[in-house]
Amino acid sequence: MLERPDAVLAAIPVLAVSGLALRSLIATTGVATGLLAAPLAPAGYLAALGLVFRELLVGPVAKRAS
């Protein structure tokens, strides 16, 4: 059975790659849209980092520490 720690560990690389995948998808549709997709690449990395910080500050680790 998939538990919370497994789901969080699986979500981190998925979120990190999602920005690059979305940018690539938008960029392949046309030339001018590549400029619009530029800020999407770091968005995936920031989402993954946000997930890690959220788990550390509000998740089970924080509840166990307090």
C-alpha positions in Angstrom: 0.0 0.0 0.0 1.2 3.5 -0.8 1.8 5.5 2.3 2.3 9.3 2.8 6.2 9.2 2.9 6.2 7.2 -0.4 3.8 9.6 -2.1 5.9 12.6 -1.0 9.1 11.1 -2.2 7.5 10.2 -5.5 6.0 13.7 -5.9 9.3 15.6 -5.6 10.9 14.5 -8.9 7.5 14.7 -10.7 7.1 18.3 -9.6 10.7 19.2 -10.5 10.3 17.9 -14.0 6.8 19.2 -14.5 8.0 22.8 -15.2 10.4 21.6 -17.8 7.8 19.3 -19.4 5.2 22.1 -19.6 7.7 24.5 -21.0 8.7 22.0 -23.7 5.1 21.3 -24.5 4.3 25.0 -25.0 7.5 25.7 -26.9 6.9 23.0 -29.4 3.6 24.5 -30.4 5.1 27.6 -32.0 8.1 30.0 -32.1 6.6 33.0 -30.2 5.2 30.9 -27.4 8.8 29.9 -26.3 9.2 33.4 -24.8 6.0 32.9 -22.8 7.1 29.6 -21.4 10.4 30.8 -20.1 9.4 31.3 -16.4 7.9 27.8 -16.3 11.2 26.0 -16.0 12.1 27.1 -12.5 8.4 26.8 -11.4 8.7 23.0 -11.2 11.8 23.2 -9.0 10.1 25.8 -6.8 7.1 23.6 -6.4 9.2 20.7 -5.4 11.1 22.8 -2.9 7.8 24.2 -1.5 6.6 20.6 -1.0 9.7 19.7 0.9 9.5 22.8 3.1 5.8 22.2 3.7 6.4 18.6 4.8 9.2 19.8 7.1 7.2 22.6 8.6 3.6 21.3 8.8 3.9 17.5 8.1 4.4 14.6 10.4 8.1 15.6 11.1 7.0 18.9 12.6 4.3 17.3 14.7 6.7 14.8 16.0 9.3 17.5 16.9 6.9 19.6 18.9 
